[in-house]
Amino acid sequence: MRENNKLSTSSYFLLTCLLLISNMQTTSPFSLYFLCIFVFGFLSLCFLLINKKINTELLVCSLILISFLIFITILQIKNYASYEGLTAIIISRLALAVYWGGLVGLSLGCISNVSSSSMSKVVNFVIFIMSVFIFIQIASHYFLGLNIDFSQMTGGGLSRSYYGEVYRPSGFLPEPAVFSGHMCALLALSLYYNKKLNFYFYFGTLAVLGTLSTVGIILCACLYISFIMSVKNNLFSYIIFFLFILLFSIFIFPSLADRYELFINGVDSSNNLKIDAIKNFFGDKDIFLYGYGVIGRDHPLLPPYFEAIKDVTIFGAIFSVYGVVLGAVVFLLFVVVFIKSSLSFRSKIILTIPLMKLCTPSYAFFFIYLAIYFLILNSKPSQFVK
């Protein structure tokens, strides 16, 4: 990414707020309607008006994805006509995706010209705030007996902060796995812009460890391993790596073994629902051809596996949302951008790793990260490691 412009004070403030509030999305009306719709739109338009720059390629890609999504939704609505009230929910989900995707495509184009030092300050600040809140939740629960739940505090339902009797903080997001996906995306950007393992990367990684999210810990490990493989003679990084492997073996591997046993026995709700969603995808001709669209489990009579239809990595989600017809076009677009990029292969892998979890159009931050991902991969050559 070109190193020629620093963000103005106003642009820095707007972009920081935009990244922060897009990572504060829960089921509460305050979080969704006020922060992630009203404030998100206001900040995006202000950012566009101040910088007065639209990236044509980003906007065209955004419009293509949005157009495909509208087309798929129109085709799929008839399949859910028997579910009372579901059509309105699907249309509202589509409207959100169009709203977020359109605003991001319009407003974030100028990021391609912003220096890495300016972007790193924005990313580092958001990592710090999100991580601090996780540690506040942990300290409050274990030392004060208080459950600080951002969703409940802002008028929504309880977050999924418990796995059995084990407390797992979720920060400003509805569940630990979602927090981990968002944080890993920020950590990948931190590695790209900072070009080193700094305090903020370790701090954010500790926050992910604090959520006890298995997928989050695996993604952090993948980011760390991918980065240190490109660093020569860095003894400290290798020491941290071996300590991480030791901790993983002691604390995480038994958990993975338990999850595997549950999965084999058919009682791991998360992974078994994914399998059911995949089976239905191949078993239903309409869904196979045209995808599930933007729908989730938005009606109590829908099968339980609708909770997992998009939680299948970015590559699975492309076909899950768009079907094999348009999904093949979107997938080809993704592959072309990836292959044509002049970034080093390791850089591209690091930036792609978060998309193994951050892959659903249900969250505003997904569109922001996807736009930044596209702009970075489509930018001029830059050295990833100094």
Secondary structure as UniProt FT lines:
FT   HELIX           9..21
FT   TURN            22..23
FT   HELIX           30..39
FT   HELIX           40..51
FT   HELIX           56..77
FT   HELIX           78..80
FT   TURN            81..82
FT   TURN            84..85
FT   HELIX           86..107
FT   HELIX           108..113
FT   HELIX           116..139
FT   HELIX           140..144
FT   HELIX           150..153
FT   TURN            154..155
FT   STRAND          162..163
FT   TURN            164..165
FT   STRAND          166..167
FT   TURN            171..172
FT   HELIX           176..194
FT   HELIX           199..211
FT   HELIX           214..228
FT   TURN            229..230
FT   HELIX           235..247
FT   HELIX           248..252
FT   HELIX           253..264
FT   TURN            265..266
FT   HELIX           269..283
FT   HELIX           285..290
FT   TURN            293..294
FT   TURN            300..301
FT   HELIX           304..308
FT   HELIX           313..340
FT   HELIX           345..352
FT   HELIX           353..356
FT   TURN            361..362
FT   HELIX           364..377
//
